[in-house]
Amino acid sequence: MTNQIPEITLNDGTNIPAIGFGTYKLWGNDGAAAIASAIDHGYRLIDSAYNYENEGTVGAALKRTSVPREELRITSKLPGRYHTYDKAVKTIQESLYRADLDYYDLYLIHWPNPKQDIYMEAWQALIDAKKWGLIRSIGVCNFLPEHLERLEKETGVLPSINQVELHPFFNQAEQRKWHEEHGVVTESWSPLTRASDVFTNDTIKDIADKHSKTASQIILRWHYQHDAVAIPKSASPVRQLENISIFDFVLDDEDIEAIDELSRTDGRMKDQDPAVYEEF
């Protein structure tokens, strides 16, 4: 399949696709097959993490596809227990060894862990790893504006990406606005939510019928039109192709507004508030 996904330029000058593929809980041979299938269907941005325990699976998938490495954008993430500088550097190296890669296109701090409060050490490690050529672009996940402001104040370097929980039931309007004003790309984890009623929501269904699209296509197009890079996951080749086929239609302003109105103050799926949540 010819890759027709638009690209977004990050604040460091590198480019990433406007939609990617999530790999959470894709492990072993089946996981490698699913990831390779996604690449063969046109995905070029692959999202993993040290704590997903599947960086090796991602590496195996890359060997099963004929797509050149330079056309792919591979992401992993630093876990909370390795935020000290020396541990962060070694973890980045270990992530590369696990995936059998020379570099990651994106490497992110998975959570700020504010109680631990050593994410600045982790950030400096990412900055240095980029200088050493181990990482092409650096970013974070789940950082609030106050955390992002501190990164810039103390290092002069803002993340290229902040990956946050973002879906119709939690649209992160203020967070997205901050990103837009400061040149940080928003990336959406769990863009279709996990085991929720989003697919049977009447608003989503009505808009899907209007455009003759599936509910997932409507939601992913909503992310795209909000300039958010969604990373849906599916092991099904049919669903993989469905999720990537969102660039042949446009949601009306009224569609966007209707979906925005589904957002809830308590819309986080697992109450993982970055202000207090601590990742192991």
PyRosetta script that sets phi, psi and omega in degrees:
from pyrosetta import init, pose_from_sequence

init()
pose = pose_from_sequence("MTNQIPEITLNDGTNIPAIGFGTYKLWGNDGAAAIASAIDHGYRLIDSAYNYENEGTVGAALKRTSVPREELRITSKLPGRYHTYDKAVKTIQESLYRADLDYYDLYLIHWPNPKQDIYMEAWQALIDAKKWGLIRSIGVCNFLPEHLERLEKETGVLPSINQVELHPFFNQAEQRKWHEEHGVVTESWSPLTRASDVFTNDTIKDIADKHSKTASQIILRWHYQHDAVAIPKSASPVRQLENISIFDFVLDDEDIEAIDELSRTDGRMKDQDPAVYEEF")
pose.set_psi(1, 134.9)
pose.set_omega(1, 176.1)
pose.set_phi(2, -74.0)
pose.set_psi(2, 131.5)
pose.set_omega(2, -178.2)
pose.set_phi(3, -76.0)
pose.set_psi(3, 116.5)
pose.set_omega(3, -178.1)
pose.set_phi(4, -112.0)
pose.set_psi(4, 16.8)
pose.set_omega(4, -176.4)
pose.set_phi(5, -78.5)
pose.set_psi(5, 127.3)
pose.set_omega(5, 175.4)
pose.set_phi(6, -61.2)
pose.set_psi(6, 158.9)
pose.set_omega(6, 178.4)
pose.set_phi(7, -115.1)
pose.set_psi(7, 153.7)
pose.set_omega(7, 179.5)
pose.set_phi(8, -117.9)
pose.set_psi(8, 135.5)
pose.set_omega(8, 177.5)
pose.set_phi(9, -90.4)
pose.set_psi(9, 127.2)
pose.set_omega(9, 179.5)
pose.set_phi(10, -83.0)
pose.set_psi(10, 170.0)
pose.set_omega(10, -177.2)
pose.set_phi(11, -70.8)
pose.set_psi(11, -7.2)
pose.set_omega(11, 175.0)
pose.set_phi(12, -100.4)
pose.set_psi(12, 3.9)
pose.set_omega(12, 176.6)
pose.set_phi(13, 93.9)
pose.set_psi(13, -8.5)
pose.set_omega(13, 177.3)
pose.set_phi(14, -83.9)
pose.set_psi(14, 164.4)
pose.set_omega(14, -178.3)
pose.set_phi(15, -117.1)
pose.set_psi(15, 147.6)
pose.set_omega(15, 171.9)
pose.set_phi(16, -135.2)
pose.set_psi(16, 154.2)
pose.set_omega(16, 175.6)
pose.set_phi(17, -64.8)
pose.set_psi(17, 155.0)
pose.set_omega(17, -177.4)
pose.set_phi(18, -79.6)
pose.set_psi(18, -5.5)
pose.set_omega(18, 172.6)
pose.set_phi(19, -148.0)
pose.set_psi(19, 144.7)
pose.set_omega(19, -178.5)
pose.set_phi(20, -131.7)
pose.set_psi(20, -168.6)
pose.set_omega(20, -175.5)
pose.set_phi(21, -125.2)
pose.set_psi(21, 122.8)
pose.set_omega(21, 176.9)
pose.set_phi(22, -84.0)
pose.set_psi(22, 149.1)
pose.set_omega(22, -175.8)
pose.set_phi(23, -125.8)
pose.set_psi(23, 11.0)
pose.set_omega(23, -179.1)
pose.set_phi(24, -54.7)
pose.set_psi(24, 127.8)
pose.set_omega(24, -179.8)
pose.set_phi(25, 68.3)
pose.set_psi(25, 16.7)
pose.set_omega(25, 170.1)
pose.set_phi(26, -97.6)
pose.set_psi(26, 107.0)
pose.set_omega(26, -174.0)
pose.set_phi(27, -126.8)
pose.set_psi(27, 162.9)
pose.set_omega(27, 169.7)
pose.set_phi(28, 61.1)
pose.set_psi(28, -158.4)
pose.set_omega(28, -175.9)
pose.set_phi(29, -62.7)
pose.set_psi(29, -43.0)
pose.set_omega(29, 179.2)
pose.set_phi(30, -63.7)
pose.set_psi(30, -39.3)
pose.set_omega(30, 179.2)
pose.set_phi(31, -65.6)
pose.set_psi(31, -43.4)
pose.set_omega(31, 178.6)
pose.set_phi(32, -62.2)
pose.set_psi(32, -39.0)
pose.set_omega(32, 178.7)
pose.set_phi(33, -64.4)
pose.set_psi(33, -41.1)
pose.set_omega(33, -179.6)
pose.set_phi(34, -65.8)
pose.set_psi(34, -41.9)
pose.set_omega(34, -179.4)
pose.set_phi(35, -68.2)
pose.set_psi(35, -42.3)
pose.set_omega(35, 176.9)
pose.set_phi(36, -62.1)
pose.set_psi(36, -38.9)
pose.set_omega(36, 177.0)
pose.set_phi(37, -61.2)
pose.set_psi(37, -43.0)
pose.set_omega(37, 179.2)
pose.set_phi(38, -61.1)
pose.set_psi(38, -43.5)
pose.set_omega(38, 178.7)
pose.set_phi(39, -63.0)
pose.set_psi(39, -42.5)
pose.set_omega(39, 179.9)
pose.set_phi(40, -65.5)
pose.set_psi(40, -25.5)
pose.set_omega(40, 178.1)
pose.set_phi(41, -85.4)
pose.set_psi(41, -2.5)
pose.set_omega(41, 174.1)
pose.set_phi(42, 120.3)
pose.set_psi(42, -8.0)
pose.set_omega(42, 177.5)
pose.set_phi(43, -68.7)
pose.set_psi(43, 139.7)
pose.set_omega(43, 179.1)
pose.set_phi(44, -125.5)
pose.set_psi(44, -11.8)
pose.set_omega(44, 176.6)
pose.set_phi(45, -108.7)
pose.set_psi(45, 116.9)
pose.set_omega(45, -177.1)
pose.set_phi(46, -117.0)
pose.set_psi(46, 126.0)
pose.set_omega(46, -174.2)
pose.set_phi(47, -108.1)
pose.set_psi(47, 124.3)
pose.set_omega(47, 177.2)
pose.set_phi(48, -134.9)
pose.set_psi(48, -173.6)
pose.set_omega(48, 177.6)
pose.set_phi(49, -162.3)
pose.set_psi(49, 151.8)
pose.set_omega(49, 176.6)
pose.set_phi(50, -55.5)
pose.set_psi(50, -43.2)
pose.set_omega(50, -177.0)
pose.set_phi(51, -76.2)
pose.set_psi(51, -9.9)
pose.set_omega(51, 173.3)
pose.set_phi(52, -75.3)
pose.set_psi(52, -15.8)
pose.set_omega(52, -179.5)
pose.set_phi(53, 57.6)
pose.set_psi(53, 35.6)
pose.set_omega(53, -179.8)
pose.set_phi(54, -137.2)
pose.set_psi(54, 20.8)
pose.set_omega(54, 176.2)
pose.set_phi(55, -60.8)
pose.set_psi(55, -36.2)
pose.set_omega(55, 176.1)
pose.set_phi(56, -65.8)
pose.set_psi(56, -35.9)
pose.set_omega(56, 176.8)
pose.set_phi(57, -63.6)
pose.set_psi(57, -42.1)
pose.set_omega(57, 176.6)
pose.set_phi(58, -61.0)
pose.set_psi(58, -44.9)
pose.set_omega(58, 178.5)
pose.set_phi(59, -60.0)
pose.set_psi(59, -40.2)
pose.set_omega(59, 178.0)
pose.set_phi(60, -64.8)
pose.set_psi(60, -39.0)
pose.set_omega(60, 179.4)
pose.set_phi(61, -62.4)
pose.set_psi(61, -39.0)
pose.set_omega(61, -178.9)
pose.set_phi(62, -62.4)
pose.set_psi(62, -30.7)
pose.set_omega(62, 179.5)
pose.set_phi(63, -77.3)
pose.set_psi(63, -14.3)
pose.set_omega(63, -178.3)
pose.set_phi(64, -93.4)
pose.set_psi(64, -4.8)
pose.set_omega(64, -178.6)
pose.set_phi(65, -114.3)
pose.set_psi(65, 152.3)
pose.set_omega(65, 179.8)
pose.set_phi(66, -90.3)
pose.set_psi(66, -0.1)
pose.set_omega(66, 180.0)
pose.set_phi(67, -69.7)
pose.set_psi(67, 127.0)
pose.set_omega(67, -178.7)
pose.set_phi(68, -60.6)
pose.set_psi(68, 143.5)
pose.set_omega(68, -179.4)
pose.set_phi(69, -54.3)
pose.set_psi(69, -38.9)
pose.set_omega(69, -175.6)
pose.set_phi(70, -67.7)
pose.set_psi(70, -14.1)
pose.set_omega(70, 177.0)
pose.set_phi(71, -88.0)
pose.set_psi(71, -7.2)
pose.set_omega(71, -175.9)
pose.set_phi(72, -103.1)
pose.set_psi(72, 154.4)
pose.set_omega(72, 175.2)
pose.set_phi(73, -124.6)
pose.set_psi(73, 106.8)
pose.set_omega(73, -174.6)
pose.set_phi(74, -105.2)
pose.set_psi(74, 131.4)
pose.set_omega(74, -176.4)
pose.set_phi(75, -116.4)
pose.set_psi(75, 141.3)
pose.set_omega(75, 164.6)
pose.set_phi(76, -140.1)
pose.set_psi(76, 177.2)
pose.set_omega(76, -170.4)
pose.set_phi(77, -141.6)
pose.set_psi(77, 145.4)
pose.set_omega(77, -179.9)
pose.set_phi(78, -85.7)
pose.set_psi(78, 127.0)
pose.set_omega(78, -179.5)
pose.set_phi(79, -78.6)
pose.set_psi(79, 161.1)
pose.set_omega(79, -174.9)
pose.set_phi(80, -61.3)
pose.set_psi(80, -32.1)
pose.set_omega(80, -176.1)
pose.set_phi(81, -73.6)
pose.set_psi(81, -6.7)
pose.set_omega(81, -177.4)
pose.set_phi(82, -120.3)
pose.set_psi(82, 41.4)
pose.set_omega(82, -177.6)
pose.set_phi(83, -81.6)
pose.set_psi(83, -20.6)
pose.set_omega(83, 177.6)
pose.set_phi(84, -64.5)
pose.set_psi(84, 150.7)
pose.set_omega(84, -170.9)
pose.set_phi(85, -54.1)
pose.set_psi(85, -53.7)
pose.set_omega(85, -175.9)
pose.set_phi(86, -62.8)
pose.set_psi(86, -41.9)
pose.set_omega(86, 178.7)
pose.set_phi(87, -65.9)
pose.set_psi(87, -38.0)
pose.set_omega(87, -179.9)
pose.set_phi(88, -63.0)
pose.set_psi(88, -45.0)
pose.set_omega(88, 179.5)
pose.set_phi(89, -60.1)
pose.set_psi(89, -45.9)
pose.set_omega(89, -179.0)
pose.set_phi(90, -66.8)
pose.set_psi(90, -33.8)
pose.set_omega(90, 179.2)
pose.set_phi(91, -68.5)
pose.set_psi(91, -40.0)
pose.set_omega(91, 175.4)
pose.set_phi(92, -59.9)
pose.set_psi(92, -44.5)
pose.set_omega(92, 177.7)
pose.set_phi(93, -61.9)
pose.set_psi(93, -43.6)
pose.set_omega(93, 179.5)
pose.set_phi(94, -63.6)
pose.set_psi(94, -39.2)
pose.set_omega(94, 176.4)
pose.set_phi(95, -58.0)
pose.set_psi(95, -41.6)
pose.set_omega(95, 178.3)
pose.set_phi(96, -65.8)
pose.set_psi(96, -42.4)
pose.set_omega(96, 179.0)
pose.set_phi(97, -62.3)
pose.set_psi(97, -43.0)
pose.set_omega(97, -177.9)
pose.set_phi(98, -60.1)
pose.set_psi(98, -41.8)
pose.set_omega(98, -177.7)
pose.set_phi(99, -89.0)
pose.set_psi(99, -5.3)
pose.set_omega(99, -176.6)
pose.set_phi(100, 57.0)
pose.set_psi(100, 49.6)
pose.set_omega(100, 179.6)
pose.set_phi(101, -118.4)
pose.set_psi(101, 153.8)
pose.set_omega(101, 175.1)
pose.set_phi(102, -85.7)
pose.set_psi(102, -24.6)
pose.set_omega(102, -179.3)
pose.set_phi(103, -158.6)
pose.set_psi(103, 157.0)
pose.set_omega(103, 168.3)
pose.set_phi(104, -103.7)
pose.set_psi(104, 141.5)
pose.set_omega(104, 176.3)
pose.set_phi(105, -72.8)
pose.set_psi(105, -34.7)
pose.set_omega(105, 178.0)
pose.set_phi(106, -137.7)
pose.set_psi(106, 135.4)
pose.set_omega(106, 172.1)
pose.set_phi(107, -135.3)
pose.set_psi(107, 129.9)
pose.set_omega(107, -170.5)
pose.set_phi(108, -123.4)
pose.set_psi(108, 147.6)
pose.set_omega(108, 166.7)
pose.set_phi(109, -78.7)
pose.set_psi(109, 123.9)
pose.set_omega(109, -168.7)
pose.set_phi(110, -69.1)
pose.set_psi(110, -42.4)
pose.set_omega(110, 177.7)
pose.set_phi(111, -145.7)
pose.set_psi(111, 150.6)
pose.set_omega(111, 179.1)
pose.set_phi(112, -71.9)
pose.set_psi(112, -25.6)
pose.set_omega(112, -177.3)
pose.set_phi(113, 47.4)
pose.set_psi(113, 65.2)
pose.set_omega(113, -172.4)
pose.set_phi(114, -64.9)
pose.set_psi(114, -26.9)
pose.set_omega(114, 177.2)
pose.set_phi(115, -67.5)
pose.set_psi(115, -39.8)
pose.set_omega(115, 176.3)
pose.set_phi(116, -68.2)
pose.set_psi(116, -41.8)
pose.set_omega(116, 171.7)
pose.set_phi(117, 56.4)
pose.set_psi(117, 46.9)
pose.set_omega(117, 172.1)
pose.set_phi(118, -129.1)
pose.set_psi(118, 24.0)
pose.set_omega(118, -179.5)
pose.set_phi(119, -66.9)
pose.set_psi(119, -18.4)
pose.set_omega(119, 176.0)
pose.set_phi(120, -66.7)
pose.set_psi(120, -36.1)
pose.set_omega(120, 175.7)
pose.set_phi(121, -63.4)
pose.set_psi(121, -42.7)
pose.set_omega(121, 179.0)
pose.set_phi(122, -62.5)
pose.set_psi(122, -41.9)
pose.set_omega(122, -179.4)
pose.set_phi(123, -63.5)
pose.set_psi(123, -41.0)
pose.set_omega(123, 177.6)
pose.set_phi(124, -63.9)
pose.set_psi(124, -36.1)
pose.set_omega(124, 177.6)
pose.set_phi(125, -63.3)
pose.set_psi(125, -40.7)
pose.set_omega(125, 177.9)
pose.set_phi(126, -66.0)
pose.set_psi(126, -40.7)
pose.set_omega(126, 178.2)
pose.set_phi(127, -59.0)
pose.set_psi(127, -45.0)
pose.set_omega(127, -179.2)
pose.set_phi(128, -69.5)
pose.set_psi(128, -39.8)
pose.set_omega(128, 179.0)
pose.set_phi(129, -61.7)
pose.set_psi(129, -33.8)
pose.set_omega(129, 175.3)
pose.set_phi(130, -66.0)
pose.set_psi(130, -41.8)
pose.set_omega(130, 177.9)
pose.set_phi(131, -61.8)
pose.set_psi(131, -33.9)
pose.set_omega(131, -178.6)
pose.set_phi(132, -81.0)
pose.set_psi(132, -5.9)
pose.set_omega(132, 178.9)
pose.set_phi(133, 86.8)
pose.set_psi(133, 10.2)
pose.set_omega(133, 179.2)
pose.set_phi(134, -80.6)
pose.set_psi(134, -22.1)
pose.set_omega(134, -176.8)
pose.set_phi(135, -137.7)
pose.set_psi(135, 140.5)
pose.set_omega(135, 177.2)
pose.set_phi(136, -89.0)
pose.set_psi(136, -41.5)
pose.set_omega(136, 179.5)
pose.set_phi(137, -136.6)
pose.set_psi(137, 147.4)
pose.set_omega(137, -177.6)
pose.set_phi(138, -122.2)
pose.set_psi(138, 148.9)
pose.set_omega(138, -178.2)
pose.set_phi(139, -160.4)
pose.set_psi(139, -166.6)
pose.set_omega(139, -176.9)
pose.set_phi(140, -141.6)
pose.set_psi(140, 172.0)
pose.set_omega(140, 173.2)
pose.set_phi(141, -130.7)
pose.set_psi(141, 141.3)
pose.set_omega(141, 169.4)
pose.set_phi(142, 64.2)
pose.set_psi(142, 22.4)
pose.set_omega(142, 178.3)
pose.set_phi(143, -86.5)
pose.set_psi(143, 131.9)
pose.set_omega(143, 175.1)
pose.set_phi(144, -80.7)
pose.set_psi(144, 162.3)
pose.set_omega(144, 179.2)
pose.set_phi(145, -50.9)
pose.set_psi(145, -38.2)
pose.set_omega(145, -179.7)
pose.set_phi(146, -62.8)
pose.set_psi(146, -35.4)
pose.set_omega(146, 177.4)
pose.set_phi(147, -70.6)
pose.set_psi(147, -42.6)
pose.set_omega(147, -179.6)
pose.set_phi(148, -63.8)
pose.set_psi(148, -41.0)
pose.set_omega(148, 178.9)
pose.set_phi(149, -62.1)
pose.set_psi(149, -37.5)
pose.set_omega(149, 179.1)
pose.set_phi(150, -67.0)
pose.set_psi(150, -40.4)
pose.set_omega(150, 177.5)
pose.set_phi(151, -56.3)
pose.set_psi(151, -48.2)
pose.set_omega(151, -177.8)
pose.set_phi(152, -67.7)
pose.set_psi(152, -41.0)
pose.set_omega(152, -177.7)
pose.set_phi(153, -62.9)
pose.set_psi(153, -41.3)
pose.set_omega(153, -172.6)
pose.set_phi(154, -91.6)
pose.set_psi(154, -19.3)
pose.set_omega(154, -178.7)
pose.set_phi(155, -125.4)
pose.set_psi(155, -16.0)
pose.set_omega(155, -176.0)
pose.set_phi(156, 76.9)
pose.set_psi(156, 7.3)
pose.set_omega(156, -176.3)
pose.set_phi(157, -122.1)
pose.set_psi(157, 119.0)
pose.set_omega(157, 172.9)
pose.set_phi(158, -91.6)
pose.set_psi(158, 149.5)
pose.set_omega(158, 175.4)
pose.set_phi(159, -62.0)
pose.set_psi(159, 151.7)
pose.set_omega(159, 172.8)
pose.set_phi(160, -76.5)
pose.set_psi(160, -30.6)
pose.set_omega(160, -175.9)
pose.set_phi(161, -139.3)
pose.set_psi(161, 144.7)
pose.set_omega(161, 165.5)
pose.set_phi(162, -125.0)
pose.set_psi(162, 114.0)
pose.set_omega(162, 179.8)
pose.set_phi(163, -90.9)
pose.set_psi(163, 120.9)
pose.set_omega(163, -174.5)
pose.set_phi(164, -132.8)
pose.set_psi(164, 159.8)
pose.set_omega(164, 172.2)
pose.set_phi(165, -64.7)
pose.set_psi(165, 122.1)
pose.set_omega(165, -176.8)
pose.set_phi(166, -153.4)
pose.set_psi(166, 122.7)
pose.set_omega(166, -179.7)
pose.set_phi(167, -162.2)
pose.set_psi(167, 174.1)
pose.set_omega(167, -175.8)
pose.set_phi(168, -57.0)
pose.set_psi(168, -28.3)
pose.set_omega(168, -179.9)
pose.set_phi(169, -87.0)
pose.set_psi(169, -3.2)
pose.set_omega(169, 178.7)
pose.set_phi(170, -155.1)
pose.set_psi(170, 84.5)
pose.set_omega(170, -166.7)
pose.set_phi(171, -88.0)
pose.set_psi(171, -2.7)
pose.set_omega(171, 170.6)
pose.set_phi(172, 54.2)
pose.set_psi(172, 42.4)
pose.set_omega(172, -175.1)
pose.set_phi(173, -58.4)
pose.set_psi(173, -45.9)
pose.set_omega(173, -178.6)
pose.set_phi(174, -68.6)
pose.set_psi(174, -40.8)
pose.set_omega(174, 178.4)
pose.set_phi(175, -62.7)
pose.set_psi(175, -44.2)
pose.set_omega(175, 179.2)
pose.set_phi(176, -63.3)
pose.set_psi(176, -38.0)
pose.set_omega(176, 178.5)
pose.set_phi(177, -62.6)
pose.set_psi(177, -43.8)
pose.set_omega(177, 178.5)
pose.set_phi(178, -60.7)
pose.set_psi(178, -45.7)
pose.set_omega(178, 178.6)
pose.set_phi(179, -57.1)
pose.set_psi(179, -48.1)
pose.set_omega(179, -177.6)
pose.set_phi(180, -60.4)
pose.set_psi(180, -41.6)
pose.set_omega(180, -177.7)
pose.set_phi(181, -70.2)
pose.set_psi(181, -20.4)
pose.set_omega(181, -175.8)
pose.set_phi(182, -115.9)
pose.set_psi(182, 9.2)
pose.set_omega(182, 174.5)
pose.set_phi(183, 74.3)
pose.set_psi(183, 25.7)
pose.set_omega(183, 177.5)
pose.set_phi(184, -103.7)
pose.set_psi(184, 129.4)
pose.set_omega(184, 179.5)
pose.set_phi(185, -77.9)
pose.set_psi(185, 134.1)
pose.set_omega(185, 175.2)
pose.set_phi(186, -86.0)
pose.set_psi(186, 130.2)
pose.set_omega(186, 174.0)
pose.set_phi(187, -120.4)
pose.set_psi(187, 138.0)
pose.set_omega(187, -172.2)
pose.set_phi(188, -105.1)
pose.set_psi(188, 117.8)
pose.set_omega(188, 170.6)
pose.set_phi(189, -94.4)
pose.set_psi(189, 150.0)
pose.set_omega(189, -171.9)
pose.set_phi(190, 49.6)
pose.set_psi(190, 52.6)
pose.set_omega(190, -175.1)
pose.set_phi(191, -64.3)
pose.set_psi(191, -23.1)
pose.set_omega(191, 178.6)
pose.set_phi(192, -102.9)
pose.set_psi(192, 9.3)
pose.set_omega(192, -173.1)
pose.set_phi(193, 64.1)
pose.set_psi(193, 169.9)
pose.set_omega(193, -179.5)
pose.set_phi(194, -115.7)
pose.set_psi(194, 119.7)
pose.set_omega(194, 174.6)
pose.set_phi(195, 49.6)
pose.set_psi(195, 47.3)
pose.set_omega(195, 179.9)
pose.set_phi(196, -114.5)
pose.set_psi(196, -175.9)
pose.set_omega(196, -179.5)
pose.set_phi(197, -95.8)
pose.set_psi(197, 19.2)
pose.set_omega(197, -175.2)
pose.set_phi(198, -62.4)
pose.set_psi(198, -34.6)
pose.set_omega(198, -176.2)
pose.set_phi(199, -73.5)
pose.set_psi(199, -20.7)
pose.set_omega(199, 179.1)
pose.set_phi(200, -104.6)
pose.set_psi(200, 6.2)
pose.set_omega(200, 178.2)
pose.set_phi(201, -63.8)
pose.set_psi(201, 132.7)
pose.set_omega(201, -175.0)
pose.set_phi(202, -61.0)
pose.set_psi(202, -38.9)
pose.set_omega(202, 179.7)
pose.set_phi(203, -62.7)
pose.set_psi(203, -47.4)
pose.set_omega(203, 179.7)
pose.set_phi(204, -63.5)
pose.set_psi(204, -43.4)
pose.set_omega(204, -179.1)
pose.set_phi(205, -63.0)
pose.set_psi(205, -41.9)
pose.set_omega(205, -179.4)
pose.set_phi(206, -64.5)
pose.set_psi(206, -41.4)
pose.set_omega(206, 179.4)
pose.set_phi(207, -68.8)
pose.set_psi(207, -36.6)
pose.set_omega(207, 177.5)
pose.set_phi(208, -63.4)
pose.set_psi(208, -43.7)
pose.set_omega(208, 178.0)
pose.set_phi(209, -63.2)
pose.set_psi(209, -40.1)
pose.set_omega(209, -179.1)
pose.set_phi(210, -59.3)
pose.set_psi(210, -39.6)
pose.set_omega(210, -176.4)
pose.set_phi(211, -100.5)
pose.set_psi(211, 1.7)
pose.set_omega(211, -176.7)
pose.set_phi(212, 55.4)
pose.set_psi(212, 47.2)
pose.set_omega(212, 178.9)
pose.set_phi(213, -128.5)
pose.set_psi(213, 168.3)
pose.set_omega(213, 176.8)
pose.set_phi(214, -83.3)
pose.set_psi(214, 164.5)
pose.set_omega(214, 179.2)
pose.set_phi(215, -60.0)
pose.set_psi(215, -42.4)
pose.set_omega(215, -179.2)
pose.set_phi(216, -64.2)
pose.set_psi(216, -38.3)
pose.set_omega(216, 178.2)
pose.set_phi(217, -64.5)
pose.set_psi(217, -38.4)
pose.set_omega(217, 177.5)
pose.set_phi(218, -62.9)
pose.set_psi(218, -46.3)
pose.set_omega(218, -177.2)
pose.set_phi(219, -66.6)
pose.set_psi(219, -42.1)
pose.set_omega(219, -179.3)
pose.set_phi(220, -68.8)
pose.set_psi(220, -34.5)
pose.set_omega(220, 175.0)
pose.set_phi(221, -66.6)
pose.set_psi(221, -36.4)
pose.set_omega(221, 176.0)
pose.set_phi(222, -59.5)
pose.set_psi(222, -43.7)
pose.set_omega(222, 175.6)
pose.set_phi(223, -59.0)
pose.set_psi(223, -48.8)
pose.set_omega(223, -176.7)
pose.set_phi(224, -59.7)
pose.set_psi(224, -42.3)
pose.set_omega(224, -178.8)
pose.set_phi(225, -75.2)
pose.set_psi(225, -11.1)
pose.set_omega(225, 170.7)
pose.set_phi(226, -95.8)
pose.set_psi(226, 11.6)
pose.set_omega(226, 179.7)
pose.set_phi(227, 60.8)
pose.set_psi(227, 31.6)
pose.set_omega(227, 177.5)
pose.set_phi(228, -108.8)
pose.set_psi(228, 132.3)
pose.set_omega(228, -179.9)
pose.set_phi(229, -85.7)
pose.set_psi(229, 106.0)
pose.set_omega(229, -179.4)
pose.set_phi(230, -83.7)
pose.set_psi(230, 148.4)
pose.set_omega(230, 178.4)
pose.set_phi(231, -129.4)
pose.set_psi(231, 69.8)
pose.set_omega(231, 179.4)
pose.set_phi(232, -66.8)
pose.set_psi(232, 154.0)
pose.set_omega(232, 178.4)
pose.set_phi(233, -122.1)
pose.set_psi(233, 138.1)
pose.set_omega(233, 171.0)
pose.set_phi(234, -160.5)
pose.set_psi(234, 138.2)
pose.set_omega(234, 175.2)
pose.set_phi(235, -86.9)
pose.set_psi(235, -9.6)
pose.set_omega(235, -178.5)
pose.set_phi(236, -83.9)
pose.set_psi(236, 122.2)
pose.set_omega(236, 177.2)
pose.set_phi(237, -57.7)
pose.set_psi(237, -36.0)
pose.set_omega(237, 179.0)
pose.set_phi(238, -64.3)
pose.set_psi(238, -46.3)
pose.set_omega(238, 179.8)
pose.set_phi(239, -68.7)
pose.set_psi(239, -36.5)
pose.set_omega(239, 177.0)
pose.set_phi(240, -57.3)
pose.set_psi(240, -46.6)
pose.set_omega(240, -179.6)
pose.set_phi(241, -67.6)
pose.set_psi(241, -39.7)
pose.set_omega(241, 178.0)
pose.set_phi(242, -59.3)
pose.set_psi(242, -45.5)
pose.set_omega(242, -175.4)
pose.set_phi(243, -67.7)
pose.set_psi(243, -25.2)
pose.set_omega(243, -178.1)
pose.set_phi(244, -91.6)
pose.set_psi(244, -10.1)
pose.set_omega(244, -175.3)
pose.set_phi(245, -94.1)
pose.set_psi(245, 69.5)
pose.set_omega(245, -174.9)
pose.set_phi(246, -126.9)
pose.set_psi(246, 13.4)
pose.set_omega(246, -173.4)
pose.set_phi(247, -109.4)
pose.set_psi(247, 15.9)
pose.set_omega(247, 179.0)
pose.set_phi(248, -112.7)
pose.set_psi(248, 15.1)
pose.set_omega(248, 176.4)
pose.set_phi(249, -153.5)
pose.set_psi(249, 166.4)
pose.set_omega(249, -178.3)
pose.set_phi(250, -133.2)
pose.set_psi(250, 133.5)
pose.set_omega(250, 173.8)
pose.set_phi(251, -76.3)
pose.set_psi(251, 139.2)
pose.set_omega(251, 175.5)
pose.set_phi(252, -72.5)
pose.set_psi(252, 161.7)
pose.set_omega(252, 177.0)
pose.set_phi(253, -57.1)
pose.set_psi(253, -37.5)
pose.set_omega(253, -179.8)
pose.set_phi(254, -67.7)
pose.set_psi(254, -32.0)
pose.set_omega(254, 176.0)
pose.set_phi(255, -65.1)
pose.set_psi(255, -47.7)
pose.set_omega(255, -180.0)
pose.set_phi(256, -59.0)
pose.set_psi(256, -46.1)
pose.set_omega(256, -178.6)
pose.set_phi(257, -63.4)
pose.set_psi(257, -39.4)
pose.set_omega(257, -179.9)
pose.set_phi(258, -65.0)
pose.set_psi(258, -40.7)
pose.set_omega(258, 178.3)
pose.set_phi(259, -69.9)
pose.set_psi(259, -40.0)
pose.set_omega(259, 177.6)
pose.set_phi(260, -56.6)
pose.set_psi(260, -35.5)
pose.set_omega(260, -176.7)
pose.set_phi(261, -70.9)
pose.set_psi(261, -9.0)
pose.set_omega(261, 177.2)
pose.set_phi(262, -78.1)
pose.set_psi(262, -13.9)
pose.set_omega(262, -176.0)
pose.set_phi(263, -63.7)
pose.set_psi(263, 145.3)
pose.set_omega(263, -178.8)
pose.set_phi(264, -123.4)
pose.set_psi(264, 148.1)
pose.set_omega(264, 176.5)
pose.set_phi(265, -60.2)
pose.set_psi(265, -38.1)
pose.set_omega(265, 179.8)
pose.set_phi(266, -102.0)
pose.set_psi(266, 37.9)
pose.set_omega(266, -172.3)
pose.set_phi(267, -79.0)
pose.set_psi(267, -5.7)
pose.set_omega(267, 177.6)
pose.set_phi(268, -60.8)
pose.set_psi(268, 137.1)
pose.set_omega(268, -174.2)
pose.set_phi(269, -70.4)
pose.set_psi(269, -37.9)
pose.set_omega(269, -176.8)
pose.set_phi(270, -124.5)
pose.set_psi(270, 22.6)
pose.set_omega(270, 177.8)
pose.set_phi(271, 54.3)
pose.set_psi(271, 37.7)
pose.set_omega(271, 179.9)
pose.set_phi(272, -90.5)
pose.set_psi(272, 82.1)
pose.set_omega(272, -178.6)
pose.set_phi(273, -81.9)
pose.set_psi(273, 118.2)
pose.set_omega(273, -178.0)
pose.set_phi(274, -61.1)
pose.set_psi(274, -17.7)
pose.set_omega(274, 178.3)
pose.set_phi(275, -68.2)
pose.set_psi(275, -22.9)
pose.set_omega(275, -176.3)
pose.set_phi(276, -134.2)
pose.set_psi(276, -22.0)
pose.set_omega(276, -174.1)
pose.set_phi(277, -66.1)
pose.set_psi(277, 139.2)
pose.set_omega(277, 177.4)
pose.set_phi(278, -122.7)
pose.set_psi(278, 119.6)
pose.set_omega(278, 177.1)
pose.set_phi(279, -88.0)
pose.set_psi(279, 141.9)
pose.set_omega(279, -179.5)
pose.set_phi(280, -72.5)
pose.dump_pdb("model.pdb")
